[in-house]
Structures are given as structure tokens and as C-alpha cells.
């Protein structure tokens, strides 16, 4: 039996036809079948130094789970992943593997890396399709921990603590658990039933989730401590949108990507009978070049608009995942590179009628390492649109800062914490976007896992 596959490229991921999927909100990527998964897993070289593991923020034993898939032991592969990842079906879909584990894959030196993310998704999907078993809670250790926020950082922290026997309560401000996984990432990229299934597993481990619980209003951090929680993890994310500060930005038809995506994703405003409305524009400009910009643009396309992404740098500087950019272009979304908005033009009723832009050129690298865009003289033009979506990044909500005395924060409200999540307050830890600003799901999960270890050390040390 052949145990190694010397194919130089990844097996393609089956996807919906672009003309079909741009008209629906069903998942775009359809997943590997068992035969393809085995063949792809056999491309792994099983390097002694395991560079892919070093590239994974949650240290999944990648060669081990690939080896299990290659053997056809799919459930064992899932068990390997689950030892270190609380959300394998999520990570397999939305993690930027090309910049992490797959970037370090030795197969990528002479060809394409192993499709680690696709195989992680396969293992998780196979598990959920073939078993109804739920994880069993371990013996309780008698200690209580509060987790504020049920996004990736909070869920990862809660899951790891629950496995150690802690009584964990997660306080979620919204009516549904999942944080950015449910309000930020579209259904066609991450079906909400997948998120709900992962959360059900955490509940089976003993994690308690209280929704509609805004910490800073319903309870303060100090009050949670008084209630007997021996440690608190703040995983409140970065949900405060940023704008450009240009003229006309307060007009009707200008949205933050956060609001636009929350209406579509969490409230399912795209459904005909939805109680939450959403603006069905004819011509949309999305400002930004990250994954959130791609998500907003592809959502607007599915709502019937002609969509253009306006980005002030070039294609090579796009921070979005390559796969998302390709999918957007396949679906008919256009890009205006080296273009920066300077004014939202409105009519007498303050409805958007155009976006005034200026052409840019790239200068010397800035602090991010990317070449700084510089406006060209006499290059202004108008882009006719009736809706503008700003996808320019986010900052942490200031509520926790405002209601927690002694909690040190940074310039944009980011909670100050060390690499293990320790903040300026004893027993209070933080991680994810609340600390770093908007980043990736897997980096937030890594921060949650690090904080869980530190919380365990802190409580045992007491």
C-alpha cells in the first residue's frame, strides 16, 4: 500500500459555482471527501523538526492528525486535534493557514504545502457527521472562573479551564454565544450551525454560558470577584468600528462593516421574513482590504448589489486571505487598487450618490512593513455608489475600561496584558482582540489558551 503521495500541489477544494453561490448564503467550500482527504494527508513528509506545529498558535499536533487521516482513522485524527483546539471545525474554515502552519510546511518549498486547514475541517466534519457522543466533564476541582465574552479567546480559555475541572461561567453581551464567529463571519464562510455545535461541546464539558449579560453594566469586574470568581478572563474582543473622518461619512447609506455584517450574520437580515432590516443597495463601495472587507463585499453582492472594493495600496499588500480575494473576484466583485476615499458625496436628502476618491502611489515602507500610500496630485475622481461600507479595523469597546478601576489600557483602549494574559489587576486576565486589537480567530484562541494556563497557575499558587 502506498504510504506517501509525491503530488506537488494540493488537491483542489470543491466549491459552489461562482454564479450560483453569489446568489445564496450557503457555504462556498464543500469539503474533501474521504478518498481525497487520505490522498492529501499522504503528502505529509512527517519532518523530524515539525515546522508546521511551530507555526500553529494553539500547537495542534499536525503530523499526528495527518498520519491518522492517511490511515483512514478519522475519529482518532479528530481526537488528536481536540487535545489542543477547542474549535477544530471553525479553525479548519477560517484560520489563515497560509500565513501560519502551511507557511512553515516543508512541502511548500518545492510546490504547495499540505492542505492542513482543509484536513482539519475534514476531521471535524467527519466527527460530527458520524457520532452523537458529547465530551464528558472531568471531576470538578472546586474553583470558579468567570470568562467575559464568548468569542474565540473566551471559548478557548473556557474550554481549557473546563478540561482542568474548573467551574467556568461565560458572560456574553449578545443574545447568542460565539462573538465574532456569529456576528462577524458570514454564513457562506462559516455556517452558524458549526459554531453552535462547537459551543455545545464546551457546554457538555461543564461550561455555563449566560447570554444578554453585559459586564460593565449588569455586573462589574469587581462584583464578579465579590461573587466568588477566583479569576476573571476578559475576552471582550474589538467591536468598536473605526471611520475615516471624511466629509459626508455620517450620511444615509454609510455603514461600518461591523453593523452591516451583524445585521446579515447574527440577525439573518438577508432572509425575506427577517425582523432586522438591511439596506439593499444597487452600487456598493467597500473601503478596506482585509478579510472583513471581503466578507462585507461578498455579503453585499449576495444582496443584489454591484460591488467594488476600494483599497489604498496595491494587490500585493492586501492583508486578506488569498482564497477570499480569489472567491470575491470569481463572484464578480471588482477592485480599485491604489485608491483612497476623500469624501462621501450626498444629495439634498443626505443620501449617498458617489464616493470621491484620489489615486495613490506607493512610497517607502511604514511601521507595518508595507509601502506607505501617497496621494497623486490632480487625480481625484468620483465613483457612483449609493452605499459605502467602511471596513477599516476596530478597537476594543471602552465599557470595561470605564467601569474597572486600576485596569491599565493602551492608546486605543486595548487592555494591557503580558504574554500569559496577566493584567494590572490581580486575578484579572485578558486576551484576544481586547488586547491586540482586531486580529485572527486562531491568534485569539492561542491567547485564550495561554491565559487558561496562567489562571490555573495563579489559582493553584493561591
C-alpha positions in Angstrom: 0.0 0.0 0.0 1.4 3.4 -1.0 2.1 5.4 2.1 3.4 8.6 0.6 1.9 10.8 -2.1 4.5 12.8 -4.1 1.9 15.1 -5.7 3.4 18.6 -5.8 0.1 20.6 -5.4 -2.8 20.4 -3.1 -5.9 18.6 -4.1 -8.5 21.3 -5.1 -11.2 22.1 -2.6 -14.7 21.5 -4.2 -16.7 24.8 -4.2 -20.1 26.0 -5.4 -20.1 27.5 -8.8 -19.5 31.3 -8.5 -22.6 32.3 -10.5 -24.7 30.1 -8.2 -23.1 30.9 -4.8 -23.2 34.7 -5.4 -26.9 34.3 -5.2 -27.1 32.4 -1.9 -25.7 32.3 1.6 -24.8 28.6 1.7 -21.3 27.6 2.4 -19.0 28.2 -0.6 -16.4 25.4 0.1 -17.9 22.0 0.1 -15.1 20.0 1.8 -13.0 17.0 0.9 -14.5 13.5 0.6 -12.7 10.7 2.5 -10.7 9.5 -0.5 -9.3 13.0 -1.3 -8.6 13.6 2.4 -6.5 10.4 2.6 -4.6 11.3 -0.5 -3.9 14.8 0.7 -2.8 13.6 4.1 -0.3 11.3 2.5 1.6 14.3 1.1 2.9 15.0 4.6 6.6 14.3 4.9 6.5 13.9 8.7 9.5 16.1 9.3 11.5 15.5 12.4 11.6 19.1 13.4 7.8 19.5 12.8 7.9 23.2 11.5 4.1 23.2 10.9 3.4 22.8 14.7 5.7 25.7 15.4 3.5 27.8 13.1 0.3 26.9 14.9 -0.8 29.4 17.6 -2.5 26.5 19.5 0.2 23.9 18.9 -2.0 21.3 17.2 0.0 18.1 16.7 -0.4 18.4 12.9 1.8 15.4 11.7 0.0 13.1 14.1 -3.5 14.0 12.9 -2.4 13.9 9.3 -1.0 10.5 9.9 -4.3 9.3 11.3 -6.2 10.6 8.3 -3.7 8.9 6.0 -4.5 5.6 7.8 -8.3 6.2 7.5 -8.5 6.6 11.3 -10.6 9.8 11.0 -12.1 9.8 14.6 -8.6 9.4 16.0 -7.5 12.4 13.9 -10.2 14.5 15.5 -9.2 13.3 18.9 -5.6 14.5 18.3 -6.8 17.9 17.2 -9.2 18.3 20.1 -6.4 17.8 22.6 -5.2 21.4 22.0 -8.0 23.1 19.9 -11.5 23.8 21.3 -12.9 24.8 17.8 -11.5 22.5 15.1 -14.4 22.8 12.7 -14.1 26.6 13.0 -10.4 26.8 12.6 -10.4 24.5 9.6 -12.6 27.0 7.9 -11.4 30.5 8.8 -7.8 30.3 10.0 -5.2 31.9 7.8 -3.2 28.7 7.4 -1.2 30.1 4.5 0.4 32.6 7.0 0.9 30.1 9.8 1.1 26.3 9.8 1.1 25.9 6.0 3.6 28.7 5.6 6.1 26.5 7.5 5.3 23.3 5.7 8.4 21.7 4.1 6.3 20.6 1.1 5.8 24.2 0.3 9.5 24.6 -0.6 9.1 22.7 -3.9 5.4 23.0 -4.6 2.4 23.6 -2.4 2.1 22.9 1.3 -0.1 20.2 2.6 -3.7 21.4 2.9 -3.6 21.4 6.7 -6.7 23.6 7.2 -8.8 21.6 4.7 -7.9 18.4 6.5 -8.6 19.8 9.9 -12.0 20.7 8.7 -12.5 17.2 7.2 -11.6 15.6 10.5 -14.0 17.8 12.5 -16.9 17.5 10.0 -16.4 13.7 9.8 -16.6 13.5 13.6 -19.8 15.5 13.8 -21.4 13.5 11.0 -20.7 10.1 12.5 -21.1 10.5 16.2 -23.6 11.9 18.7 -21.3 11.5 21.6 -20.5 14.5 23.7 -17.4 15.1 25.8 -17.8 14.3 29.4 -17.0 16.8 32.1 -14.0 16.0 34.3 -14.1 15.8 38.1 -14.6 19.3 39.5 -11.7 20.9 41.3 -13.8 23.3 43.4 -12.6 26.5 41.9 -14.7 29.1 39.9 -13.6 31.3 37.0 -15.5 33.9 35.0 -14.9 34.5 31.3 -16.2 37.7 29.8 -17.0 37.3 26.1 -17.8 34.2 24.1 -15.7 34.8 21.1 -12.7 32.7 20.1 -10.5 33.8 23.0 -13.2 33.3 25.6 -14.3 30.0 24.3 -10.7 28.7 24.1 -10.0 29.8 27.6 -13.2 28.4 28.9 -12.7 25.0 27.2 -9.2 24.5 28.6 -10.2 25.5 32.1 -13.2 23.2 32.0 -11.0 20.3 31.0 -8.9 21.1 34.1 -12.0 20.8 36.3 -12.8 24.4 36.8 -16.4 25.6 37.1 -16.5 28.2 34.3 -19.2 30.7 33.6 -19.1 32.7 30.3 -20.8 36.1 30.3 -21.9 37.1 26.8 -23.4 40.5 26.0 -25.4 39.4 22.9 -28.3 37.0 22.8 -26.2 34.3 21.1 -22.8 32.9 22.1 -19.9 32.9 19.6 -18.8 36.5 19.4 -17.2 37.4 16.1 -17.8 33.9 14.9 -21.6 34.6 14.8 -21.8 38.3 14.2 -18.7 38.9 12.0 -18.1 36.0 9.7 -20.7 35.3 7.0 -22.8 32.1 6.8 -21.3 31.3 3.4 -17.8 31.1 5.0 -18.7 29.7 8.5 -22.2 28.2 8.9 -23.6 29.2 12.3 -24.7 25.6 12.9 -20.9 24.7 13.0 -20.3 27.4 15.7 -23.3 26.2 17.7 -22.1 22.6 17.6 -18.6 23.5 18.9 -20.2 25.5 21.7 -22.5 22.6 22.6 -19.3 20.5 23.1 -18.0 23.1 25.6 -21.3 23.1 27.4 -21.1 19.3 27.7 -17.7 19.8 29.4 -19.5 21.8 32.0 -19.1 25.4 30.7 -22.0 27.6 31.7 -23.0 30.4 29.3 -25.0 33.4 30.3 -26.2 35.5 27.3 -27.6 39.0 27.5 -25.1 39.7 30.2 -23.2 42.9 29.6 -20.2 43.0 32.1 -19.7 46.7 32.9 -23.5 47.2 33.1 -25.1 44.2 34.6 -22.0 43.3 36.7 -18.7 45.0 37.1 -15.4 43.0 37.2 -15.2 43.9 40.9 -18.7 42.5 41.5 -17.8 39.2 39.8 -14.9 38.9 42.2 -17.2 39.6 45.1 -19.5 36.8 43.8 -16.7 34.3 44.4 -15.0 34.0 41.0 -11.3 33.5 41.8 -10.1 34.7 38.4 -11.6 36.5 35.5 -10.7 36.4 31.9 -11.6 39.4 29.7 -12.1 38.3 26.1 -14.4 41.1 25.0 -13.0 41.5 21.5 -12.7 44.6 19.5 -16.2 45.6 18.3 -15.8 49.4 18.1 -15.6 50.3 14.4 -13.2 52.9 13.0 -14.1 55.5 10.4 -12.0 57.7 8.2 -13.3 61.1 9.4 -14.0 62.4 5.9 -16.8 64.7 4.9 -20.2 63.0 4.3 -19.3 60.0 6.4 -22.5 60.4 8.6 -24.8 60.2 5.5 -27.6 57.7 5.0 -26.1 54.7 3.3 -22.8 54.7 5.1 -22.2 51.8 7.3 -19.5 50.2 9.4 -18.7 46.7 8.3 -19.5 45.6 11.9 -23.1 46.8 11.7 -23.6 45.6 8.2 -22.3 42.1 8.9 -24.0 41.8 12.3 -27.4 42.5 10.6 -26.7 39.9 8.0 -24.9 37.2 10.1 -26.4 37.3 13.5 -29.8 38.7 12.7 -30.1 37.0 9.2 -31.4 40.2 7.7 -31.0 38.7 4.2 -33.9 36.4 4.8 -37.2 37.6 3.4 -39.1 37.4 6.7 -36.3 38.8 8.9 -37.3 41.3 11.6 -34.0 43.2 11.2 -33.8 45.3 8.1 -30.7 45.7 5.9 -30.1 48.2 3.1 -30.3 46.5 -0.3 -28.2 48.9 -2.3 -27.6 48.9 -6.1 -24.0 50.0 -6.1 -21.7 49.5 -3.1 -18.2 50.6 -2.3 -16.4 48.7 0.4 -13.4 50.6 1.8 -10.6 48.3 3.1 -8.6 45.3 2.1 -8.8 42.8 5.0 -11.0 39.7 5.5 -13.8 41.9 6.9 -13.8 43.9 3.7 -14.1 40.7 1.7 -16.9 39.5 3.9 -18.8 42.7 3.6 -18.3 42.9 -0.1 -19.4 39.3 -0.7 -22.4 39.8 1.5 -23.5 43.0 -0.4 -23.1 41.0 -3.7 -25.5 38.3 -2.4 -27.9 41.1 -1.5 -28.0 42.1 -5.2 -25.5 44.9 -5.4 -22.7 45.7 -7.9 -19.7 45.8 -5.5 -16.3 47.5 -5.7 -13.6 47.2 -3.1 -11.6 50.4 -2.7 -8.1 49.8 -1.3 -5.4 52.4 -0.9 -2.5 50.0 -1.5 -1.8 47.5 -4.3 -2.9 43.9 -4.8 0.4 42.6 -3.2 -0.3 44.5 0.0 -3.8 43.1 0.5 -4.0 41.7 4.1 -7.0 39.5 3.3 -6.6 35.7 2.7 -5.7 34.9 -0.8 -8.6 32.4 -1.0 -11.1 35.1 0.0 -9.8 37.5 -2.6 -10.0 34.9 -5.3 -13.5 33.9 -4.3 -14.6 37.6 -4.3 -13.2 38.1 -7.9 -14.9 34.9 -9.1 -18.2 36.2 -7.8 -17.9 39.4 -9.8 -16.6 41.8 -7.3 -14.2 44.4 -8.7 -11.2 46.1 -7.0 -9.9 49.6 -7.2 -6.4 49.4 -6.0 -4.2 52.4 -5.1 -7.4 54.4 -4.4 -8.4 56.3 -1.3 -11.7 58.0 -0.5 -11.6 61.7 0.4 -15.4 62.5 0.6 -18.8 60.8 0.6 -21.0 62.9 -1.8 -24.7 63.1 -1.0 -27.8 64.7 -2.4 -30.1 67.2 -0.7 -31.6 64.5 1.5 -28.2 63.2 2.6 -28.4 60.0 0.5 -25.1 58.7 -0.8 -24.7 59.3 -4.6 -20.9 58.9 -5.0 -17.6 58.4 -3.4 -14.9 61.0 -4.2 -11.5 59.3 -4.4 -7.9 60.1 -5.1 -5.4 57.8 -6.8 -2.4 56.8 -4.8 1.2 55.6 -5.3 3.4 53.6 -3.0 6.3 55.2 -1.2 8.7 53.9 1.5 7.6 51.2 3.9 5.7 52.4 7.0 5.7 50.8 10.5 3.7 47.8 9.3 6.4 47.0 6.7 4.1 47.8 3.8 4.9 50.7 1.4 3.1 53.8 2.5 0.5 55.1 0.0 0.9 58.7 -1.1 -1.8 60.7 -3.0 -1.2 61.6 -6.6 -1.7 65.3 -7.5 -4.8 66.2 -9.5 -6.0 62.6 -9.5 -9.5 62.9 -7.9 -12.4 61.2 -9.4 -16.0 60.2 -8.4 -17.2 56.6 -8.0 -21.0 56.5 -8.4 -22.4 54.5 -5.5 -25.5 54.5 -3.2 -23.9 52.7 -0.3 -20.4 52.9 1.4 -19.2 50.2 3.9 -16.2 51.1 6.0 -14.0 48.1 6.8 -11.1 49.9 8.4 -10.5 47.8 11.5 -11.9 48.0 15.0 -10.9 49.0 18.6 -11.9 47.5 21.9 -15.2 48.6 23.4 -14.3 51.1 26.2 -17.0 49.8 28.6 -14.7 47.5 30.6 -12.1 50.2 30.9 -14.6 52.8 32.1 -16.0 50.5 34.8 -12.9 48.8 36.1 -10.7 50.9 38.4 -7.0 50.2 38.0 -7.2 48.3 34.7 -4.4 49.6 32.5 -5.1 50.1 28.8 -3.3 51.3 25.7 -3.7 54.3 23.4 -6.8 52.8 21.6 -8.3 51.2 24.7 -6.5 47.8 24.3 -6.2 46.1 27.7 -2.6 46.0 28.8 -1.6 42.3 29.4 1.6 40.2 29.2 2.1 37.1 27.1 0.2 35.0 29.6 -2.7 37.4 29.8 -2.0 38.9 33.2 -3.3 42.5 33.5 -2.6 45.2 36.1 -5.2 43.7 38.4 -4.5 40.6 40.4 -6.6 37.7 39.3 -7.8 39.5 36.1 -6.5 38.2 32.8 -7.2 39.2 29.2 -6.5 38.1 25.7 -7.5 38.2 22.0 -8.6 41.3 20.2 -9.3 43.1 23.5 -5.6 43.1 24.0 -4.2 43.2 20.4 -6.9 45.0 18.5 -8.5 43.2 15.6 -6.6 40.1 14.6 -7.4 36.5 13.7 -9.5 33.8 15.3 -6.6 31.4 15.9 -4.4 34.1 17.5 -7.3 34.9 19.8 -7.6 31.2 20.7 -3.9 31.0 21.4 -4.2 33.9 23.8 -7.2 32.3 25.5 -5.2 29.0 25.9 -2.2 30.9 27.3 -4.4 32.7 29.8 -6.0 29.4 30.9 -2.6 28.0 31.8 -1.8 31.2 33.7 -5.1 31.2 35.5 -4.6 27.7 36.6 -1.1 28.6 38.0 -2.5 31.7 39.7 -5.3 29.8 41.5 -3.1 26.8 42.4 -0.5 29.3 43.7 -3.0 31.0 45.9 
